[in-house]
Amino acid sequence: MTCEPANAPVPGNILANMKAAASAEDIFKLLDVGYDAKVLNVARLHILRRMGEYLANEDFAGVSDSIAAARCKGMLERAYEDFATSSPLQHRIFKVLRDAVAPPKPANFVPFDTLLK
């Protein structure tokens, strides 16, 4: 009896394999995309989040696995390139980074004399 790891590759199902990947490096390896470790160490979550945004706009229903893999590879390359040429601060994918530069919200102001009425 043999036990296979939970994230063992599933032949012919690139989307399931990407979902089961344990790290960004695993996804890059799975899709055969080269990367600079320095870029990936700084922007891994940003790259994967951007790829997720690209994937959300795709419909893979009825698409062969080889075509799905090619599309995913293109999206990962595009997402990686976004952050290889500029910093995560320039793209501000995550809400916390967007909020850091958002104009301050006006404070609720109640004049003191209205409180006395």
N, C-alpha and C positions, 0 to 999 in steps of 0.2 A: 504494500500500500504506500503510495506517495502523496505527499501534500504539496500543493503548489501555493506560492505566496498569493495573498489577496490581490496584489497588483500585477499578476502575471499577464503578459500580453495576450489579448484575445485575437486570434487570427481573423483578419478581415473585418475588424471593427475599430477604426482609428479613433472615433469619438469616445468609445468606452475606454480605450487605452489611454487617451489623454486625461480622461476623468480619473482614472486609477493611478496616474503618475504621482510619485511621491515628492517630486521637486521640479523646479523650473528646468534644471539641467536634463531631467528625464524627458520632459516635453521637447526640448531642443533636440535631444538625441533621437527620440521617436520620430520626429518630423524631418530629421537630417538637416538641421539648420545650424550653421556655424555661429559662434559668438565669442566675444571677448569677455573673459571672466571678470575683468574690472567693471565693465559696463553692467553685466548681469548682477554682480554683487551689490551695486548701488541702486539699480532700478528694477530688480526682479518682479516685485509686486506691481509696479507701474506697467511693466511690459505685459504681464499676464492679464492685468485688468483691461488694458487697451485691446489686447487680443480678444478678450471676452466681449468687449463692446463691438468689435468687428464681427465676431461669431454670432452675436445676437441679431445681426441684420441679415444673416444667411439662412437659407432653407435647405436642409440636407435630405429632405424626404425624397426617396426614390433615387438618390444619387449613389453611384457605385463607390466602394471604399477607396479606390485609387483616385477618383475625382475629388472625393471629400478630403483625402490626405493632401492632395495638391492645393486645394483651396485653403486648408488649415495652414499648410506650410507658407503659402503666400501671405496670409494674415499675420502669422508669427514673424515673418521676415519684416513686414511693414511695421508692426508694433515695435520690434527690436530697433529698427532704423529710426523710429521716432525718438527713441531715448539714447541711441548711440550718437546722434548729432546734436542733442540738446539735453538739458537737465530736467529731471522730474518737476522741479519748481516752475519751469517755463510752461509745462503742459497742465499742471494742477488737476490731475485726474481725480484725486481723492477730495472729499468734501472739506476735510480739515485744512487742506492747503488752499482751497478756494475761499474758505471763510477767513483765512489769515489776511487776505488782501481785500476783502469785501468792505465797502464803506460802512462805518458804524451805524447802527440803527439808532434813530432818535429816542432819547429817554422819555418816558412818560413823565410829563411835568404837570404838577397841580399847584397853582398859585396858593400861597399861604392864606391869603384873605378869603379864598373860597372855602377853606376848611373851617373857618370861624363862623360861617353863615349857617 
